[in-house]
């Protein structure tokens, strides 16, 4: 079962009691599901044991190293909802993950809502994971040590914290 991973702000999603049927807050939608050209970016992995790979792809392209939350949702469910997805090259210095990037494309008000409700389901299924600054540093250091990431390709504000 293929999964899609996306960075979110967990606190925004939990402003309302979404696990018990309350409406999703507008902040969750506008902050965590900001689209560009009706497209939402995600990272595809084969299963939940590969979440660290998706997180590595995400944080290695960030400007700063801060605690993040990620949600992972079933690609099959999005397919069942009729969402269109397109594989695109990911913007990450992790060369072996560039092809793991997926765009959810041609989004509308309705289909963006479908994605949001899949995120709510992920919360209900506890498919949300937090990565602290410390765990992200370990993840990046391991990738650098194994040659997956060139420290020179990271933003200086991040690479300086890893030396």
VENHU-V284227 format. One line per field, one symbol per residue. ss: DSSP state (A for helix, B for strand, O for the rest). phi: phi as a letter, one per 20 degrees, with the letter a starting at -180 (. if undefined). burial: 1 if it has 16 or more other ideal C-beta (glycine too) atoms within 10 Angstrom, else 0. A space follows every 50 residues. Layout:
ss=???
phi=???
burial=???
This chain:
ss=OOBBBBBBOAAAAOOOOAAAOOOOOAAAAAAAOOOBOOBBBBBBBOOAAA AAAAAAAAAOOOOOOOOBBBBBBBAAAAAAOOOBBBBOOOOOOOAAAAAA BBBBBOOOAAAAAAAAAAAAAAAAOOOBBBBOAAAAAAAAAAAAAOOOOO AAAOOAAAAAAAO
phi=.ecddbfcdgfffefdeffdnfffffffffedcfecllccebdecfbffd ggfffgffffdfecdcgcdcdccffgfffffnfeccfcfeebfegfdgee ecdedlfcgffffffgfffggfffemeccdcfgffffffffffffenfce gfeefgfeffede
burial=00111111010110010100000110011001100000011111100001 11111111111100100111111110110000101000010111001001 11111010001101110111111000111010000110110011000110 1001000110010
